[in-house]
Amino acid sequence: MLRDVYAWAFAQTERFRRGQFSSLDALNLAEEIEDSGTEIYDRLESVLRSTLIRLLTWDFQPEKRTRSWALSIRTGRRAAVKLLERNPGLKSRLSGAIREAYDDARIEAAGETGLDETVFPDACPYFHEAIMTGAIAWPPEPEAG
């Protein structure tokens, strides 16, 4: 196990740049590269989870909507778009990330809203497009009366 990943990474980078391939720590390099990919996927899942929590609270407690909820949805969407643009390989894993993020978002939305977890659908009720671009009107439209 590596103790000082930071120093090790820079040493490996220097060896790689110098073409000293035989002195590279190939096994640990492979693990670190894989971990890098996993961290990027986890970031996407985290951004989606936060956005889904807010979408659930938005849809299931419309009377409590706030400007900060709308802002949170918009910034979460932007973060997800940036991650997907910078890492287009994630697009093939997007449906899995949404599914995994929703499982946690449902639990957290129940905690935030005080609603029973069973109020929220078992499976994510939003398609990718709705998560990323669905209408979020703020301020709320006045009720017709």
TORKOL-4160 file (C-alpha; in steps of 0.2 Angstrom, whole numbers, padded with zeros to 4 digits, m for minus):
145
<pt num="1" X="0000" Y="0000" Z="0000"/>
<pt num="2" X="0006" Y="0017" Z="m0005"/>
<pt num="3" X="0009" Y="0029" Z="0010"/>
<pt num="4" X="0013" Y="0045" Z="0001"/>
<pt num="5" X="0002" Y="0044" Z="m0015"/>
<pt num="6" X="0006" Y="0063" Z="m0019"/>
<pt num="7" X="0025" Y="0060" Z="m0019"/>
<pt num="8" X="0024" Y="0044" Z="m0028"/>
<pt num="9" X="0012" Y="0051" Z="m0041"/>
<pt num="10" X="0025" Y="0065" Z="m0046"/>
<pt num="11" X="0039" Y="0052" Z="m0046"/>
<pt num="12" X="0029" Y="0041" Z="m0058"/>
<pt num="13" X="0025" Y="0056" Z="m0069"/>
<pt num="14" X="0043" Y="0061" Z="m0070"/>
<pt num="15" X="0049" Y="0043" Z="m0074"/>
<pt num="16" X="0035" Y="0042" Z="m0087"/>
<pt num="17" X="0040" Y="0059" Z="m0095"/>
<pt num="18" X="0058" Y="0053" Z="m0096"/>
<pt num="19" X="0053" Y="0037" Z="m0105"/>
<pt num="20" X="0059" Y="0027" Z="m0090"/>
<pt num="21" X="0045" Y="0014" Z="m0092"/>
<pt num="22" X="0054" Y="0000" Z="m0085"/>
<pt num="23" X="0056" Y="0009" Z="m0068"/>
<pt num="24" X="0037" Y="0013" Z="m0067"/>
<pt num="25" X="0026" Y="0005" Z="m0053"/>
<pt num="26" X="0014" Y="m0002" Z="m0066"/>
<pt num="27" X="0003" Y="m0012" Z="m0054"/>
<pt num="28" X="0000" Y="0003" Z="m0043"/>
<pt num="29" X="m0001" Y="0015" Z="m0058"/>
<pt num="30" X="m0015" Y="0004" Z="m0065"/>
<pt num="31" X="m0024" Y="0004" Z="m0048"/>
<pt num="32" X="m0023" Y="0023" Z="m0046"/>
<pt num="33" X="m0029" Y="0026" Z="m0064"/>
<pt num="34" X="m0044" Y="0015" Z="m0060"/>
<pt num="35" X="m0047" Y="0024" Z="m0044"/>
<pt num="36" X="m0047" Y="0040" Z="m0054"/>
<pt num="37" X="m0061" Y="0034" Z="m0065"/>
<pt num="38" X="m0071" Y="0028" Z="m0050"/>
<pt num="39" X="m0069" Y="0045" Z="m0042"/>
<pt num="40" X="m0076" Y="0054" Z="m0057"/>
<pt num="41" X="m0090" Y="0042" Z="m0058"/>
<pt num="42" X="m0093" Y="0045" Z="m0039"/>
<pt num="43" X="m0093" Y="0064" Z="m0042"/>
<pt num="44" X="m0107" Y="0062" Z="m0055"/>
<pt num="45" X="m0117" Y="0051" Z="m0044"/>
<pt num="46" X="m0115" Y="0063" Z="m0030"/>
<pt num="47" X="m0121" Y="0078" Z="m0041"/>
<pt num="48" X="m0135" Y="0068" Z="m0047"/>
<pt num="49" X="m0140" Y="0063" Z="m0030"/>
<pt num="50" X="m0141" Y="0081" Z="m0024"/>
<pt num="51" X="m0151" Y="0086" Z="m0039"/>
<pt num="52" X="m0163" Y="0072" Z="m0037"/>
<pt num="53" X="m0165" Y="0076" Z="m0018"/>
<pt num="54" X="m0170" Y="0094" Z="m0023"/>
<pt num="55" X="m0181" Y="0088" Z="m0037"/>
<pt num="56" X="m0190" Y="0076" Z="m0026"/>
<pt num="57" X="m0193" Y="0090" Z="m0013"/>
<pt num="58" X="m0198" Y="0102" Z="m0026"/>
<pt num="59" X="m0211" Y="0090" Z="m0033"/>
<pt num="60" X="m0217" Y="0082" Z="m0017"/>
<pt num="61" X="m0218" Y="0098" Z="m0006"/>
<pt num="62" X="m0223" Y="0112" Z="m0019"/>
<pt num="63" X="m0230" Y="0123" Z="m0005"/>
<pt num="64" X="m0212" Y="0124" Z="0003"/>
<pt num="65" X="m0202" Y="0128" Z="m0013"/>
<pt num="66" X="m0189" Y="0141" Z="m0011"/>
<pt num="67" X="m0177" Y="0151" Z="m0022"/>
<pt num="68" X="m0162" Y="0141" Z="m0014"/>
<pt num="69" X="m0170" Y="0125" Z="m0020"/>
<pt num="70" X="m0172" Y="0131" Z="m0038"/>
<pt num="71" X="m0154" Y="0137" Z="m0037"/>
<pt num="72" X="m0148" Y="0121" Z="m0030"/>
<pt num="73" X="m0156" Y="0112" Z="m0045"/>
<pt num="74" X="m0149" Y="0123" Z="m0058"/>
<pt num="75" X="m0131" Y="0122" Z="m0050"/>
<pt num="76" X="m0132" Y="0103" Z="m0049"/>
<pt num="77" X="m0137" Y="0102" Z="m0067"/>
<pt num="78" X="m0123" Y="0113" Z="m0072"/>
<pt num="79" X="m0111" Y="0102" Z="m0062"/>
<pt num="80" X="m0117" Y="0086" Z="m0070"/>
<pt num="81" X="m0116" Y="0094" Z="m0088"/>
<pt num="82" X="m0098" Y="0099" Z="m0085"/>
<pt num="83" X="m0093" Y="0082" Z="m0079"/>
<pt num="84" X="m0101" Y="0074" Z="m0094"/>
<pt num="85" X="m0093" Y="0086" Z="m0106"/>
<pt num="86" X="m0076" Y="0083" Z="m0098"/>
<pt num="87" X="m0079" Y="0065" Z="m0097"/>
<pt num="88" X="m0089" Y="0059" Z="m0111"/>
<pt num="89" X="m0086" Y="0041" Z="m0107"/>
<pt num="90" X="m0098" Y="0043" Z="m0092"/>
<pt num="91" X="m0113" Y="0045" Z="m0104"/>
<pt num="92" X="m0113" Y="0026" Z="m0106"/>
<pt num="93" X="m0115" Y="0024" Z="m0087"/>
<pt num="94" X="m0127" Y="0038" Z="m0084"/>
<pt num="95" X="m0143" Y="0027" Z="m0082"/>
<pt num="96" X="m0134" Y="0017" Z="m0069"/>
<pt num="97" X="m0128" Y="0033" Z="m0060"/>
<pt num="98" X="m0145" Y="0040" Z="m0060"/>
<pt num="99" X="m0152" Y="0023" Z="m0053"/>
<pt num="100" X="m0139" Y="0022" Z="m0039"/>
<pt num="101" X="m0140" Y="0041" Z="m0035"/>
<pt num="102" X="m0159" Y="0040" Z="m0034"/>
<pt num="103" X="m0159" Y="0026" Z="m0021"/>
<pt num="104" X="m0149" Y="0037" Z="m0009"/>
<pt num="105" X="m0159" Y="0053" Z="m0015"/>
<pt num="106" X="m0175" Y="0045" Z="m0010"/>
<pt num="107" X="m0169" Y="0041" Z="0008"/>
<pt num="108" X="m0162" Y="0059" Z="0010"/>
<pt num="109" X="m0177" Y="0067" Z="0003"/>
<pt num="110" X="m0188" Y="0058" Z="0015"/>
<pt num="111" X="m0177" Y="0064" Z="0029"/>
<pt num="112" X="m0177" Y="0082" Z="0023"/>
<pt num="113" X="m0196" Y="0083" Z="0020"/>
<pt num="114" X="m0202" Y="0073" Z="0035"/>
<pt num="115" X="m0212" Y="0063" Z="0022"/>
<pt num="116" X="m0212" Y="0044" Z="0023"/>
<pt num="117" X="m0200" Y="0036" Z="0011"/>
<pt num="118" X="m0214" Y="0026" Z="0003"/>
<pt num="119" X="m0222" Y="0043" Z="m0003"/>
<pt num="120" X="m0208" Y="0043" Z="m0016"/>
<pt num="121" X="m0208" Y="0031" Z="m0030"/>
<pt num="122" X="m0197" Y="0016" Z="m0029"/>
<pt num="123" X="m0189" Y="0019" Z="m0045"/>
<pt num="124" X="m0183" Y="0036" Z="m0051"/>
<pt num="125" X="m0198" Y="0045" Z="m0059"/>
<pt num="126" X="m0187" Y="0056" Z="m0070"/>
<pt num="127" X="m0179" Y="0053" Z="m0086"/>
<pt num="128" X="m0161" Y="0060" Z="m0090"/>
<pt num="129" X="m0169" Y="0075" Z="m0099"/>
<pt num="130" X="m0180" Y="0079" Z="m0085"/>
<pt num="131" X="m0166" Y="0079" Z="m0072"/>
<pt num="132" X="m0155" Y="0090" Z="m0083"/>
<pt num="133" X="m0168" Y="0102" Z="m0091"/>
<pt num="134" X="m0185" Y="0100" Z="m0083"/>
<pt num="135" X="m0194" Y="0116" Z="m0080"/>
<pt num="136" X="m0191" Y="0124" Z="m0063"/>
<pt num="137" X="m0201" Y="0140" Z="m0062"/>
<pt num="138" X="m0196" Y="0153" Z="m0049"/>
<pt num="139" X="m0204" Y="0163" Z="m0043"/>
<pt num="140" X="m0220" Y="0152" Z="m0043"/>
<pt num="141" X="m0234" Y="0156" Z="m0054"/>
<pt num="142" X="m0249" Y="0164" Z="m0045"/>
<pt num="143" X="m0263" Y="0152" Z="m0043"/>
<pt num="144" X="m0278" Y="0155" Z="m0054"/>
<pt num="145" X="m0293" Y="0160" Z="m0044"/>
